[in-house]
Amino acid sequence: MALSINDECIGCGTCVETCPVGAIVESGDVYIINDDCTECYACVDSCPVHAIID
């Protein structure tokens, strides 16, 4: 899997709402991208702080 969420994440949840396959989940106080990710980049485009990288 190429996409990941870095430390710049502010925890807004926009990526969770945007992901069409539900591949982003909250894990404690951070969000993670799981193996369901299809790399459609919808989350990358929606992140207000550009915290999702490949």
C-alpha positions as CSV (number, residue, x, y, z in Angstrom):
1,M,0.0,0.0,0.0
2,A,1.5,3.3,-1.0
3,L,-0.6,5.9,0.9
4,S,0.0,6.8,4.5
5,I,-1.0,9.5,6.9
6,N,1.9,11.5,8.4
7,D,2.3,13.5,11.6
8,E,0.8,16.6,10.0
9,C,-2.7,15.1,10.5
10,I,-5.0,17.3,12.6
11,G,-7.6,14.6,13.1
12,C,-10.4,16.4,11.3
13,G,-11.9,13.2,9.8
14,T,-12.4,14.6,6.4
15,C,-10.4,11.7,4.8
16,V,-12.7,9.2,6.6
17,E,-15.8,10.9,5.2
18,T,-14.2,11.1,1.7
19,C,-12.9,7.5,1.3
20,P,-15.3,5.6,-1.0
21,V,-14.2,2.2,0.3
22,G,-14.0,2.9,4.1
23,A,-10.2,2.2,4.1
24,I,-9.4,5.0,6.7
25,V,-10.1,4.3,10.3
26,E,-9.5,5.9,13.6
27,S,-7.0,4.1,15.8
28,G,-6.6,5.7,19.2
29,D,-5.8,9.4,18.5
30,V,-4.6,8.9,14.9
31,Y,-6.1,7.8,11.6
32,I,-4.7,4.9,9.6
33,I,-5.2,3.6,6.0
34,N,-5.9,-0.1,6.0
35,D,-5.5,-2.7,3.2
36,D,-8.9,-1.9,1.7
37,C,-7.3,1.2,0.1
38,T,-7.7,1.2,-3.7
39,E,-5.4,4.3,-4.0
40,C,-8.0,6.4,-5.6
41,Y,-6.5,9.5,-4.0
42,A,-9.8,11.0,-2.9
43,C,-8.4,11.4,0.6
44,V,-5.3,13.1,-0.7
45,D,-7.3,15.6,-2.5
46,S,-9.6,16.3,0.5
47,C,-7.0,16.6,3.2
48,P,-6.8,20.3,4.3
49,V,-3.3,20.0,5.6
50,H,-1.9,17.6,3.0
51,A,-1.1,14.9,5.6
52,I,-1.7,11.9,3.3
53,I,1.3,11.0,1.3
54,D,2.4,8.2,-1.0
